[in-house]
Amino acid sequence: MNYTTIAVGVFALVYGIFILALRLRGKEAAFGKLALMKERFGPEAGSRIHFIGYVVLPLVLGAALVLAGLLGANIFRAGR
């Protein structure tokens, strides 16, 4: 068990959940990059890109890191 890897994974999970909660509550004004993405890629595509990058990726990465940490992986040292 590697507590550092687990902690980084939990942080990523909390971040993804926090951003998802803000999006569900309609507080999109808090996301400066979302407006830029909507402007560049269009409203629907920009929103999807933002959702994948700021919600889906942190949740998937967080779950993978927590699992890896529970299995003993250390993300800060290669080969250990």
C-alpha positions as a printed Julia matrix, in Angstrom:
80×3 Matrix{Float64}:
   0.0    0.0     0.0
   1.37   3.38   -1.0
  -0.24   6.28    0.8
   1.2    8.99   -1.45
  -0.29   7.44   -4.58
  -3.61   6.96   -2.79
  -3.6   10.59   -1.63
  -2.97  11.89   -5.16
  -5.75   9.65   -6.44
  -8.18  10.87   -3.78
  -7.29  14.47   -4.63
  -8.05  13.82   -8.31
 -11.37  12.17   -7.39
 -12.37  15.08   -5.15
 -11.42  17.57   -7.86
 -13.49  15.76  -10.48
 -16.5   15.51   -8.15
 -16.18  19.19   -7.22
 -16.12  20.32  -10.85
 -19.04  18.02  -11.65
 -21.03  19.49   -8.76
 -20.34  23.03   -9.97
 -21.45  22.11  -13.48
 -24.64  20.45  -12.23
 -25.5   23.53  -10.17
 -25.11  25.74  -13.24
 -22.13  27.7   -11.95
 -20.36  27.73  -15.3
 -19.22  31.31  -14.73
 -16.57  29.85  -12.39
 -14.83  28.21  -15.36
 -12.77  30.7   -17.32
 -11.47  28.1   -19.77
 -14.96  26.82  -20.52
 -15.92  30.11  -22.13
 -12.76  30.04  -24.25
 -13.43  26.46  -25.34
 -17.03  27.27  -26.24
 -15.83  30.27  -28.24
 -13.22  28.28  -30.12
 -15.02  24.95  -30.67
 -18.67  25.97  -30.42
 -20.98  25.69  -27.42
 -21.64  21.96  -27.53
 -18.17  20.72  -28.49
 -16.47  23.15  -26.1
 -18.64  21.98  -23.24
 -17.92  18.33  -24.06
 -14.18  18.9   -24.25
 -14.25  20.72  -20.91
 -16.35  17.96  -19.32
 -14.0   15.22  -20.51
 -10.86  17.11  -19.5
 -12.0   18.43  -16.14
 -14.47  15.79  -14.92
 -14.02  12.45  -16.68
 -10.2   12.4   -16.79
  -9.69  13.32  -13.12
 -12.28  10.72  -12.03
 -10.72   7.96  -14.13
  -7.17   8.92  -13.17
  -8.15   9.22   -9.5
  -9.76   5.78   -9.44
  -6.76   4.25  -11.21
  -4.31   5.89   -8.79
  -6.25   4.81   -5.71
  -6.34   1.25   -7.01
  -2.64   1.35   -7.91
  -1.79   2.75   -4.48
  -3.77   0.01   -2.78
  -1.8   -2.52   -4.81
   1.48  -0.92   -3.73
   2.45   1.12   -6.8
   4.53   4.26   -6.26
   3.93   6.97   -8.87
   7.01   8.94   -7.84
   9.63   6.24   -8.41
   9.98   4.22  -11.58
  10.58   0.5   -11.18
   9.42   0.15   -7.59
